[in-house]
Amino acid sequence: MAKLIEELKFFEPFVGKTYLGKFSSNTDTDISEWEIILNGHAVRTVHSVNDGEYGGETIIYWDKAKKEIVAHYFTTAGFYTVGTMKIEGTKIIAVDELTGSTTGITAVKSETFITDSGGFKVEAYYLKNGVWEEGHNVTYTVENSKKPVFK
């Protein structure tokens, strides 16, 4: 298996694993699978919510020109995001611009925290009509027996 380039080493603990995410506000579940792609120059995540009700794919890579981590996220809902990630200690801070959303959301910012159990927690906020509002809060644990599903 390829090794990640130095700029993406932070993601090594995630790759090769699948996670089960539980939303704090409802009974939704998310299955997220992580892998190294492009000879270690990128990380790919594929996820599905509620066994394929919604899903997406993210490519995370180091942009040499910008000297930052960039992510492109494509969804089954027909919208996509492009954004940047910054690593601060054991936390990822991401800011993404949305294109094609029908909900009025134009940006998402999130903080991802590594948990003691080897998983992670994501707290997201949505920019809607020029105002940041609480988005979703999901806690992920390793669950390698699961796989993302698309309908």
Sequence and secondary structure as in RCSB ss.txt:
>XXXX:A:sequence
MAKLIEELKFFEPFVGKTYLGKFSSNTDTDISEWEIILNGHAVRTVHSVNDGEYGGETIIYWDKAKKEIVAHYFT
TAGFYTVGTMKIEGTKIIAVDELTGSTTGITAVKSETFITDSGGFKVEAYYLKNGVWEEGHNVTYTVENSKKPVF
K
>XXXX:A:secstr
     GGGGGGTTTTT EEEEEESSSS EEEEEEEEEGGGTEEEEEEEETTTTEEEEEEEEEETTTTEEEEEEEE
TTS EEEEEEEEETTEEEEEEEEES SSSEEEEEEEEEE TTS EEEEEEEEETTEEEEEEEEEEEE TT     
 
